[in-house]
Amino acid sequence: MSPLRKLAGQTAIYGVSSIVGRLLNYFLVPFYTRIFTREQFGVVTEMYAYVAFLVVILTYGMETAFFRFSTKTGRPAQVYATILLSVISTSAMFIFMATLFSVPLGNLLGYPNHTEYIIWFAIIVGLDAISAIPMARLRQELKARRFMIVSLANVFVNIGLNLFFLVYCKGHYNEHGEASNWLVQTFYSPEIGVGYVFISNLVASIVKLLLLSPQIVTIRIQYDTALMRAMLRYALPLMILGLAGIVNETIDRVLLKHLLNLPESEALAELGVYGACYKVAIIMSLAIQAYRYAAEPFFFNQEKSSDAKQTYATLMRYFVILAGLMFLGIMVFIDVVMLFVGEEFREGQQVVPILLMAYVCYGIVFNLSFWFKLSERTNWGAAISLVGAAITIALNVWLIPIMGYMGSAWATLASYGAMVLLSFALGQRYYPIPYDLPRILGYLALALGIYGLALWLQPEEGVLRYVVGTALVLLFCALVWLSETRKKPLLSQHS
């Protein structure tokens, strides 16, 4: 089996666990946007923005370090044990400190009456950081099906508890009040409200860690201090890279509430609208996530192959094709896609194409990033991400007071676009890869051009709208196929 076909198979399995799993989780968004107010959903959006930062800090680049040093040292068991013990220790310390200082942290974040949120999220983040290491080991050992089972179990527990608390218990309590049955009286309190979103996540994170316990309790206690120092030198720049990436992805939702010239309740409502529409655009990131899970160990394993660079170049081209197809598929049927969120949240639809194209750039950045991971120039990766983060923050601060959440969307696209240019320029200097730029840029231009044609051609409503949209997507596929078949078929080993 060719390496690219093997990667495609692995990506398909990871796709079941990450794309299908996270899609199931995202089915909670239409649910939330129909039972919560825009202000309440703004609280959910803000709290999960902080979680994204903290998970990166608590894993501090150790997932990628595990892949790199397992291959480099030939001692994957010792590398795994050292990393896992380190992450367990730092996560336990974080949970303890966050619990100890939950009151001042609650005041700082603007939730003085809900300091329990701080404790719940500290435990969620700590457990998820620990779980990330055995999940990485499953990927490194190519145990994709086991990875899928654990991931989907986490999703189903989360969804099940959301439905239990917010549909069954809430509905029964609203109908019967204090006369509710023992189950509702035991597990439900209307004062908790959106807190049940967080409780469901907490229980799901505990279940995930329990399912991974065989990969945790069976390790040999062998902490190698010298090895850990070497891995930290490699990984800490990656943590900075990850933090900068999270700034690009989530800082807008942290800043919006503070930079909008609106009362806090109205600002949270705007944040709720933006957060809901952002979830629509994240459909693109689900595909990138599945690809990332499979591609990261694949890139390292292919490093010593004689045609590794040609393989990386081919992968980039295929990625751009699929990303362009997803962009078109979502945008020509955007009125259907927007049914995903509640009606009062759909006013933010105009941010979706901007954010989708930002995610296309994000995926390109991920593909480009292997030049500094493979050449062990991770400091350059951190520098590129810091530039992107600086652009994101500066443009958000400038544009949010002027354009509201539209400014945040444009800032995200500008940041990822700049990172693409920087990473490509530096990569071609230090680890040149023969990317087929004419076709890659041509496919991006084709996707944008057909989207522009869709805006001009498509009827306002009716069956004809979907016929035209389908025809335009098929036009993109046909033109790409013609271009690709001039050389070799898709998923051949070489371009």
Backbone hydrogen bonds, N-H to C=O, Kabsch-Sander energy under -0.5 kcal/mol:
donor,donor_aa,acceptor,acceptor_aa,energy
6,K,2,S,-2.3
7,L,3,P,-2.4
8,A,4,L,-2.2
9,G,5,R,-2.2
10,Q,6,K,-2.4
11,T,7,L,-2.9
12,A,8,A,-2.0
13,I,9,G,-1.8
14,Y,10,Q,-2.8
15,G,11,T,-2.3
16,V,12,A,-1.4
17,S,13,I,-1.5
18,S,14,Y,-3.5
19,I,14,Y,-0.5
19,I,15,G,-0.8
20,V,15,G,-2.3
21,G,16,V,-0.9
22,R,18,S,-2.5
23,L,19,I,-2.5
24,L,20,V,-2.4
25,N,21,G,-1.9
26,Y,22,R,-2.7
27,F,23,L,-1.2
28,L,25,N,-1.7
29,V,26,Y,-1.4
31,F,27,F,-0.9
32,Y,28,L,-3.7
33,T,29,V,-3.1
34,R,31,F,-1.1
35,I,31,F,-1.1
35,I,32,Y,-0.6
36,F,32,Y,-2.9
41,F,37,T,-2.4
42,G,38,R,-1.5
43,V,39,E,-1.3
44,V,40,Q,-1.6
45,T,41,F,-2.5
46,E,42,G,-2.4
47,M,43,V,-2.4
48,Y,44,V,-2.0
49,A,45,T,-1.1
50,Y,46,E,-1.4
51,V,47,M,-1.5
52,A,48,Y,-1.5
53,F,49,A,-1.1
54,L,50,Y,-2.0
55,V,51,V,-2.4
56,V,52,A,-1.2
57,I,53,F,-1.9
58,L,54,L,-2.6
59,T,55,V,-1.4
60,Y,56,V,-1.4
62,M,59,T,-2.9
65,A,61,G,-1.8
66,F,62,M,-2.2
67,F,63,E,-1.7
68,R,64,T,-2.6
69,F,65,A,-3.0
70,S,66,F,-1.9
71,T,67,F,-1.4
72,K,68,R,-2.4
73,T,69,F,-2.4
74,G,70,S,-1.0
75,R,69,F,-0.5
79,V,75,R,-2.3
80,Y,76,P,-2.6
81,A,77,A,-2.4
82,T,78,Q,-2.3
83,I,79,V,-2.3
84,L,80,Y,-2.8
85,L,81,A,-2.3
86,S,82,T,-1.7
87,V,83,I,-2.6
88,I,84,L,-2.5
89,S,85,L,-1.9
90,T,86,S,-2.3
91,S,87,V,-2.3
92,A,88,I,-2.2
93,M,89,S,-1.9
94,F,90,T,-2.0
95,I,91,S,-2.4
96,F,92,A,-2.1
97,M,93,M,-2.5
98,A,94,F,-2.7
99,T,95,I,-2.0
100,L,96,F,-2.3
101,F,97,M,-2.1
102,S,99,T,-1.2
105,L,101,F,-2.0
106,G,102,S,-2.3
107,N,103,V,-2.2
108,L,104,P,-2.3
109,L,105,L,-2.2
110,G,106,G,-0.6
110,G,107,N,-0.7
111,Y,106,G,-3.1
114,H,111,Y,-1.6
117,Y,114,H,-1.6
118,I,115,T,-0.6
119,I,115,T,-1.3
120,W,116,E,-2.7
121,F,117,Y,-2.6
122,A,118,I,-2.0
123,I,119,I,-2.1
124,I,120,W,-2.4
125,V,121,F,-2.7
126,G,122,A,-2.4
127,L,123,I,-2.7
128,D,124,I,-2.4
129,A,125,V,-2.2
130,I,126,G,-1.9
131,S,127,L,-2.6
132,A,128,D,-1.5
133,I,129,A,-0.6
133,I,130,I,-1.1
135,M,131,S,-2.0
136,A,132,A,-1.8
137,R,133,I,-2.0
138,L,134,P,-1.9
139,R,135,M,-1.6
140,Q,136,A,-2.6
141,E,137,R,-2.3
142,L,139,R,-1.5
143,K,138,L,-3.1
144,A,142,L,-1.3
147,F,143,K,-2.2
148,M,144,A,-2.3
149,I,145,R,-2.3
150,V,146,R,-2.2
151,S,147,F,-2.4
152,L,148,M,-2.6
153,A,149,I,-2.2
154,N,150,V,-2.0
155,V,151,S,-1.8
156,F,152,L,-2.9
157,V,153,A,-2.3
158,N,154,N,-1.9
159,I,155,V,-2.8
160,G,156,F,-2.8
161,L,157,V,-2.4
162,N,158,N,-2.0
163,L,159,I,-2.4
164,F,160,G,-2.2
165,F,161,L,-2.9
166,L,162,N,-2.8
167,V,163,L,-1.5
168,Y,163,L,-2.2
169,C,164,F,-3.1
170,K,165,F,-1.4
171,G,167,V,-1.9
172,H,168,Y,-2.7
173,Y,169,C,-2.7
174,N,170,K,-2.6
175,E,171,G,-1.5
176,H,172,H,-2.7
177,G,173,Y,-2.9
179,A,176,H,-2.0
180,S,177,G,-1.6
185,Q,181,N,-2.4
186,T,182,W,-2.0
187,F,183,L,-2.1
188,Y,184,V,-2.3
192,I,189,S,-1.7
193,G,189,S,-0.6
195,G,192,I,-2.6
196,Y,193,G,-1.9
197,V,194,V,-1.7
198,F,194,V,-0.8
199,I,195,G,-2.4
200,S,196,Y,-2.1
201,N,197,V,-1.5
202,L,198,F,-2.3
203,V,199,I,-2.4
204,A,200,S,-2.1
205,S,201,N,-2.3
206,I,202,L,-1.8
207,V,203,V,-2.4
208,K,204,A,-2.3
209,L,205,S,-2.0
210,L,206,I,-2.2
211,L,207,V,-2.3
212,L,208,K,-1.3
213,S,210,L,-1.1
215,Q,212,L,-1.3
216,I,212,L,-0.5
216,I,213,S,-1.4
217,V,213,S,-3.1
218,T,214,P,-0.7
219,I,216,I,-1.2
222,Q,220,R,-1.3
224,D,222,Q,-0.6
225,T,223,Y,-0.8
228,M,224,D,-2.4
229,R,225,T,-2.2
230,A,226,A,-2.0
231,M,227,L,-2.4
232,L,228,M,-2.5
233,R,229,R,-2.1
234,Y,230,A,-1.6
235,A,231,M,-3.1
236,L,232,L,-2.9
239,M,235,A,-2.0
240,I,236,L,-2.2
241,L,237,P,-2.3
242,G,238,L,-3.0
243,L,239,M,-3.1
244,A,240,I,-2.7
245,G,241,L,-2.2
246,I,242,G,-2.3
247,V,243,L,-2.4
248,N,244,A,-2.2
249,E,245,G,-1.7
250,T,246,I,-3.2
251,I,246,I,-0.6
251,I,247,V,-1.7
253,R,250,T,-1.0
254,V,250,T,-1.1
255,L,251,I,-2.7
256,L,252,D,-2.3
258,H,255,L,-0.8
259,L,255,L,-2.3
260,L,256,L,-2.1
262,L,260,L,-2.4
267,A,263,P,-2.7
268,L,264,E,-2.6
269,A,265,S,-1.6
270,E,266,E,-2.3
271,L,267,A,-2.3
272,G,268,L,-2.3
273,V,269,A,-2.0
274,Y,270,E,-2.5
275,G,271,L,-2.9
276,A,272,G,-2.1
277,C,273,V,-2.2
278,Y,274,Y,-2.4
279,K,275,G,-1.5
280,V,276,A,-1.0
281,A,277,C,-1.6
282,I,278,Y,-1.7
283,I,280,V,-1.3
284,M,281,A,-1.8
285,S,281,A,-0.5
286,L,282,I,-1.6
287,A,283,I,-1.0
288,I,284,M,-1.6
289,Q,285,S,-2.6
290,A,286,L,-2.1
291,Y,287,A,-2.2
292,R,288,I,-2.7
293,Y,289,Q,-2.3
294,A,290,A,-1.5
295,A,291,Y,-3.2
296,E,292,R,-2.4
298,F,294,A,-1.2
299,F,295,A,-3.1
300,F,296,E,-1.5
301,N,297,P,-2.5
302,Q,298,F,-1.9
303,E,300,F,-1.0
305,S,302,Q,-2.0
308,A,305,S,-1.5
311,T,307,D,-2.0
312,Y,308,A,-2.4
313,A,309,K,-2.2
314,T,310,Q,-2.2
315,L,311,T,-2.4
316,M,312,Y,-1.9
317,R,313,A,-1.7
318,Y,314,T,-2.3
319,F,315,L,-2.6
320,V,316,M,-2.3
321,I,317,R,-2.0
322,L,318,Y,-2.4
323,A,319,F,-2.8
324,G,320,V,-2.5
325,L,321,I,-2.1
326,M,322,L,-2.4
327,F,323,A,-2.5
328,L,324,G,-2.2
329,G,325,L,-2.7
330,I,326,M,-2.4
331,M,327,F,-2.3
332,V,328,L,-2.6
333,F,329,G,-0.6
334,I,331,M,-1.2
336,V,333,F,-0.9
337,V,333,F,-2.3
338,M,334,I,-2.6
339,L,336,V,-1.4
340,F,337,V,-1.9
341,V,338,M,-1.4
345,F,342,G,-1.9
346,R,343,E,-1.3
348,G,345,F,-1.3
349,Q,346,R,-1.7
351,V,348,G,-2.0
352,V,349,Q,-1.7
355,L,351,V,-2.4
356,L,352,V,-2.7
357,M,353,P,-2.1
358,A,354,I,-1.7
359,Y,355,L,-2.1
360,V,356,L,-1.8
361,C,357,M,-2.1
362,Y,358,A,-2.1
363,G,359,Y,-2.4
364,I,360,V,-1.9
365,V,361,C,-2.6
366,F,362,Y,-2.2
367,N,363,G,-2.1
368,L,364,I,-2.5
369,S,365,V,-1.9
370,F,367,N,-0.8
371,W,368,L,-1.7
372,F,369,S,-0.8
373,K,369,S,-1.2
374,L,370,F,-2.6
375,S,371,W,-1.4
377,R,372,F,-1.9
380,W,377,R,-1.4
381,G,377,R,-0.9
382,A,378,T,-2.2
383,A,379,N,-2.3
384,I,380,W,-2.6
385,S,381,G,-2.2
386,L,382,A,-2.4
387,V,383,A,-2.1
388,G,384,I,-2.1
389,A,385,S,-2.8
390,A,386,L,-2.5
391,I,387,V,-2.3
392,T,388,G,-2.4
393,I,389,A,-2.7
394,A,390,A,-2.6
395,L,391,I,-2.6
396,N,392,T,-2.3
397,V,393,I,-2.6
398,W,394,A,-1.9
399,L,395,L,-3.3
400,I,396,N,-2.4
402,I,399,L,-0.6
403,M,399,L,-4.0
404,G,399,L,-0.6
404,G,400,I,-2.3
406,M,403,M,-1.2
407,G,404,G,-1.0
408,S,404,G,-0.8
409,A,405,Y,-1.8
410,W,406,M,-2.2
411,A,407,G,-2.1
412,T,408,S,-2.0
413,L,409,A,-1.9
414,A,410,W,-2.5
415,S,411,A,-2.2
416,Y,412,T,-2.2
417,G,413,L,-2.4
418,A,414,A,-2.2
419,M,415,S,-2.0
420,V,416,Y,-2.1
421,L,417,G,-1.8
422,L,418,A,-2.4
423,S,419,M,-2.7
424,F,420,V,-2.3
425,A,421,L,-2.2
426,L,422,L,-2.5
427,G,423,S,-2.5
428,Q,424,F,-2.3
429,R,425,A,-0.6
429,R,426,L,-0.6
430,Y,426,L,-2.3
431,Y,427,G,-2.9
435,Y,433,I,-2.4
437,L,435,Y,-1.6
440,I,436,D,-2.5
441,L,437,L,-3.0
442,G,438,P,-1.7
443,Y,439,R,-2.5
444,L,440,I,-1.8
445,A,441,L,-2.6
446,L,442,G,-2.4
447,A,443,Y,-2.3
448,L,444,L,-2.2
449,G,445,A,-2.8
450,I,446,L,-2.7
451,Y,447,A,-1.9
452,G,448,L,-2.3
453,L,449,G,-2.1
454,A,450,I,-2.2
455,L,451,Y,-2.1
456,W,452,G,-1.4
457,L,453,L,-2.7
458,Q,454,A,-2.4
465,R,462,G,-0.9
466,Y,462,G,-0.8
466,Y,463,V,-0.6
467,V,463,V,-2.0
468,V,464,L,-2.7
469,G,465,R,-2.2
470,T,466,Y,-2.5
471,A,467,V,-2.3
472,L,468,V,-2.2
473,V,469,G,-2.0
474,L,470,T,-2.4
475,L,471,A,-1.9
476,F,472,L,-1.9
477,C,473,V,-2.2
478,A,474,L,-2.6
479,L,475,L,-2.4
480,V,476,F,-2.4
481,W,477,C,-2.6
482,L,478,A,-2.3
483,S,479,L,-1.9
484,E,480,V,-2.8
485,T,481,W,-2.6
486,R,483,S,-0.8
487,K,484,E,-1.9
492,S,489,P,-1.4
